[in-house]
């Protein structure tokens, strides 16, 4: 989550290229299918970040805290 936050805040000459590559990798990993029209990588990453945050915060309500990204609980 922290890495994704950093990527979303990043500015500079290569920031758009980095966001595009990260968005493509996430889409491939989660099996996401494009709605047929091009999707803005920044918008996709912001929506993905918001959904992940909601999911992880909901787990915290039930006391399920992950120690790190490798923790499968």
C-alpha positions in Angstrom: 0.0 0.0 0.0 2.8 2.4 0.8 4.5 1.7 -2.5 1.2 2.3 -4.4 0.8 5.6 -2.4 4.3 6.7 -3.5 3.6 5.8 -7.1 0.4 7.8 -7.1 2.1 10.9 -5.6 5.2 10.6 -7.8 5.7 13.5 -10.3 8.4 13.9 -12.9 9.3 13.0 -16.4 8.8 9.2 -15.9 5.9 9.2 -13.5 3.3 8.5 -16.1 5.3 5.7 -17.6 5.8 4.1 -14.1 2.0 4.4 -13.3 1.2 2.8 -16.7 3.5 -0.2 -16.1 2.3 -0.7 -12.5 -1.4 -0.5 -13.6 -0.7 -3.1 -16.3 1.0 -5.5 -13.9 -1.8 -5.2 -11.3 -4.4 -5.7 -14.0 -2.7 -8.8 -15.2 -2.2 -10.2 -11.7 -5.9 -9.7 -10.7 -7.2 -10.9 -14.1 -8.9 -7.5 -14.7 -10.7 -7.1 -18.1 -10.8 -3.7 -19.7 -14.3 -2.4 -20.4 -13.3 -2.0 -24.1 -12.1 1.5 -23.9 -8.7 2.7 -22.7 -8.5 3.3 -18.9 -6.4 6.1 -17.4 -3.7 4.3 -15.4 -3.8 7.0 -12.6 -7.6 6.6 -12.3 -7.3 2.8 -12.2 -4.6 2.9 -9.5 -6.6 5.3 -7.4 -9.7 3.1 -7.6 -7.6 0.0 -6.9 -5.9 1.7 -3.9 -9.3 2.8 -2.5 -10.7 -0.7 -2.9 -7.7 -2.4 -1.3 -7.8 0.1 1.6 -11.5 -0.6 2.2 -10.9 -4.3 2.2 -7.9 -4.2 4.6 -9.6 -1.7 6.9 -12.7 -4.0 7.0 -10.5 -6.9 8.1 -9.2 -4.7 10.9 -12.7 -4.3 12.3 -12.6 -8.0 13.0 -9.1 -8.0 14.5 -7.3 -9.5 11.5 -4.0 -7.5 11.2 -1.3 -8.6 8.8 2.2 -8.5 10.0 3.5 -7.9 6.4 2.6 -8.5 2.8 3.5 -12.2 3.1 1.2 -12.9 6.0 -1.7 -15.0 4.6 -4.1 -14.6 7.5 
